[in-house]
């Protein structure tokens, strides 16, 4: 089989097959990522054989899913691929996304915890998630029962945005009773999976799901967790990626609090209210924004966003003029500035973390206290 990726990164819908075969071939990520970064290179014999062995039925299912409105495939070299996740050494080569892929650029906090959560734990997940959404952050979680579901529902009910990362294909809710919740997330946020449509729940897929949650977020909050819990995997990965880890303490008699207590002993920040989490990510948020790419954040902006920045670049000035004090959707900003959604998302992320811009329900506006310094 002769395979070429030279047509990419444009990847018209009529020619997705080489990319799908590469993403679904399995095997070492490094060799496949090298092909994405240098599409003129031919695959080795072993990789070409794995690409040829991808079942036709799987390709047809993927194509049919991607042909539906609101469905996307973000490969490693796609400019829309989330930059914070790209920094992780084991980031997936591709993401199937149902909903708004631009949300993956927005600053997010992961809220995770026990599937068999207590009533108090679910209340805490809701309270923290609502507060994060009011602060303009996206809530990321894993669509599981218990804490995850409560976090997603609270974000949606409060008018905020949320990202659900699945261990199944992007078309299969797990647990099944979250089918309606998954529909709401896709309509108001984004459903994300590295697995192709039709992939059933398999135990080995969920640790990988947890690494994506940790990689997308500035920090991970564990609300409740037993000593053997997937939430602890997410927290450990977040720490390995250099992100902040927070844990809500509980009763010493509550088994679902023991995982949180272990995290606190190991260095996680003990938090009792959402403001403590927001303060905990402030410095990291600024540093990560500046690290995304040299021209994403205005040069000279401090990690906390408190210093006066020098004049903005031409593109930043164009974006600033397009913004007003009334929230504006992304498509209007694209029309006003002539810039791509990916470029706008990166600039808006930096300006939001720097305190210049506020995001509300997918719309952007100047933050009233930032006008003087940004001008």
N, C-alpha and C positions, 0 to 999 in steps of 0.2 A: 504494500500500500504506500503510495506517495502522499506525503503530508507536508503542507506548507502553511505557515502562519503569517506570511508576508503581507496579507491583506489587512492585518490588524495594525493599530488598535481601533480602526473605524468599525469593523465587524458588522457589516450590514446584515439585517435579519435573514437574508437569503443565503448567507454563508457562515453560519454559526457552527457548523459541524466540526471543523478542525479544532476550534477552541473547546467545544464540549468534549471531544475525544481526549484532548490533552488534560483537561481538568478532571475527567472521570477515569483516567488511565491508572491512577494509583502509583505507588512507588515513591522514590525519594522526591521531596519537594524541590530540592536545589536544581536538579536537571530540568525539571519542567518549568521552574521559574526562569531559568536561563533562556529557555525558548521564548517565553513571554517577553523578556527584556530584549532579546535579539531575534526577532521573528524570522530573519533570513537563515538562521542556523537550521540544518536538518537534524531531526531527532536521531539518537543512536538506535541501533538495531533492536535492543531490548525494549526501549520506550516505544518505538514505532509498533512493535508487536503488541504491546499492551494497549496502545491507542486503537489498533485495528480490532482488538478483541472486545472493545466496548459494545455491548449488545445493541442491535438496531432498535429494539423496543424501548430501551432506556433513552436513546437519542430522540426517538419520536415523541416520547412522553415529555422530555425537556422542551423540545421545540413547541409542542402544543401548549405547554404552560407559559412559555415565554411570549407566545403570540397573544396572550390575554392582556388587556389593559392593566396598567399598574404593576406589571411584572418585569423584573430586571435581572440581568446577570452582570455583576461587577467582577472583572478579572483583576489580577494583581497589578497589571500595568494600566488599568482604566483610571483616568484622572478623577473619577468619582469614588474610587476605592478609599475607605476611611483611613486617614493618615495616622491616627493614633494606633489603630490595629496594625497598620503596615510596619510600625516600629517593633512589633513583637517578633522574635526569631522564628516562631512556629505559626505565624499567621497563615490562614488558608489561602490557597491560590485563587479561589473564586467564591463569590457569595451570591446565592439566589435571594432576591429581595422582593417582597410583596408590599407595596406601599411607597413611601417617599424615601428614595435613597439619600437625598440631601440631609436627612436627619442623622445619618451616620457620621456627619461632620460636626454635628452640634455637641457641645459639652454635655456629658452624660454622667450619671451616677448609677452604679449597679446596686440594686436592692435584692438580696437573696436570703434564703433561709429554709427552714424545715418544711417538708411536705405535710407532716402531721403537726401543724402549728397550733398553738393554743389560741383561744379567742383574744387574749391580750396581745399575743404576738402579731396576729393579723391586724389588730387595731394599730399597733405601733408601725407596722409596714405601711398602712394607709396614711397615718399622720405624717410620717417622714416623706412619703412619696408626694403627697399633696404639697408639702412645704417646698420640696425640690422643684416641682413644676412651677409654683408661684415665683421661685427665684430664677426662672427661665431655663432650667436644666431639663434634660431628657432623662426619664427613668428607664433603665435597662434591666431586664431580668430574663428568666428562662422558661416562662409559661407553665411551670410546674404547679401542682396543687399547693395549697397552703400559702406561704409568704409570697412566692412569685406571683400567683394569681391575684392576691390582695393588692400588691404593688401596681400591677398593670391596671386593674380596675380603678384604683384610686386616681391614678394619673389620667385615665380617660374621663372619669366622672368629674374631675376638677377642671376639665377643659385643657389639660396639658397634653404632652406627647410622650410616647413610650416606644421602646424597641424590645421585641420579643425574639430571643435567639433559641432556635429549636434544635433538638437532637434527632429529629426526623426530617423528612423532606418538607419543603415550604408549603405543601398542600395538605399535610396530615397533622391535625391537632393532637397533642398528647399532653395530658389525658384527653380522652374523647369528649368529655363534658365541657372542655374549654373551646369547643368549635365556635360558638358564638363570640367568645372573647377574642379568639384569633381573628375573626372577621372584623371586629371592632378595631383591633390593633392595626390591621392592614389598611383600614379606611382612615384612621386618625394618626397612625404612626408608621411603623415598619416591622414586618416579620422577616427574619433573616435565618438562613441555613446554608451551611457549606455542602449539604447533601442534596442530590437531585430529587425532583418530584417523584413521589411514590416510595421513598425510602421509609420503611417501617421503624418503629422504635426498637433500638438495639442497645444493650447496656454499654457496649464499648464506645458508642457515639456521644454519650453524655459528658464525659470528661472533656472531650473536644469542644462541645457546646460551651462548657464553663470557661474555657480559655478565650473564646470569642467575647463572652460577656465581660471578662476581666480586661481584655485588650481594648474594647470600645470605650471603656469608662475611665474617668479621671480617678475614681476611687470606688471601693466596694464596701457597702454596709451590710453586715450580717446581723439580722434581727433575732433569729432563733436558729439554733443548730445543735444537733446531738454530736457526740464525739466522732461518730462515723457518718459524715454528711457531705453531700456534693458541694454544699455552700462553703465548706472548709477548703475544698479544692479550688474553688473560685478565688477565695481570699488568698490562698498560698500563691496562686498564679499572679494575682494582682500585685502582691509584694515582689515577686520575681521580676515583673515588668516595670518596677519602680513607681507603682501607683500607691495611693493611700488605702489603708484598710481600717475600717471602723467596726466596732461591735457593741451591741446593746446588752448590758448585763441583765441578769435575772436572778430568780431565787436559787439558792444552793440546793434546794430540794426538787428543782425542776430539771428533768433530764434534757429537755430541749434548750436549756441555758448552758450546758456544760461545754459545748463547742465554742460558744462565745467567750466563756471564761478562759478557755485554753488560748484562744486568739489574743485575749488581753494580756495573759501571762507572757505570750510570745512577742508582744510589742504592738499589737493593734491598739488604736485609740479608743478608749472607753467613751461612749457618747450617750447622753440622756435626752438630747433635744436636737432638732435639725440644724439649728444655727451652728452647733459645734462641728458638724460635718462640713457645712459651707465654709466655715473659717479654716477647717483642716485642709481643704483642697485649693485654697486661694493661691498660695505660692506656687504649687505644682501646676495649676492651670496656666498661670502666666508663663512659666518656663516651657511647658509643652507647646503653647501657642507660638512662642518664639522659635522653637526647635522644628516646627513643621517644615518650613522652608524659609530661605532668607528674606523673601519679600512678602510673607504672609502678614506679619504683625509690623506696625510702624516701628522703625528702628529707634532704639532708645527708650521704648516703653519698659517700665519696671515690671517685675514679676507680680507685684500687687496692683499695678496700674495706677500708682499714685503720683509718679513723676510727670512733668510736662514733656510731651513728645515733640520732636522737631517736625517740620512740615511733612505732610503725608505725600506718598508717591502719587503720580498722575492718576493711576487707577483708583487708589483710595480716595483721592479728592473727587473723582467722578462719582464714586459710590456715595460719598458723604453728601454731595449735592443732590443725589437722587433720593436720599432718605429724608423723611420729615419727622414731625413729632406724632403723626398718626401712623399706626402700623401698616406696612406695605407688604404684599406677598412677593415671593421670589420671582414669579413671572413678570410682574411689573418692573422689578429692579433690572431684570434681564433686558426688557424693552427700553428702559430709560438709559441704561449704561452701555449697552452693546456688548457686555461681558458675558462669559459663559456661566452657567449655574455653578460649575465646579470652582471657578475662580472667585465668584461672589461668595460661595459658601466658605472658602478658606479665609477670605478677608473679613467676612461677618463673624466667623468664629473668633478670630484674633481681636476684633473690635469689641465683641461681646465680652470676652474674657478681660479685656483692658478697661471695661466699664464705659465704653463709648456708645454701645448699642444695646438695646433690650429686645429680646425675642419673645413673642407671645403667640402661641398657637400657629406657628409657622409663618408669622408676619414679623417684620423688623421695623424698628423706629429708633430715632436718636434718643439716647438717655438724656433727660433734661439737664442733669448735673454735668454732662460731659461736653456740652456745646462749646464752651469757651476754649477749653484746651484743644479740642479736635479742630476747631476752626483755625 
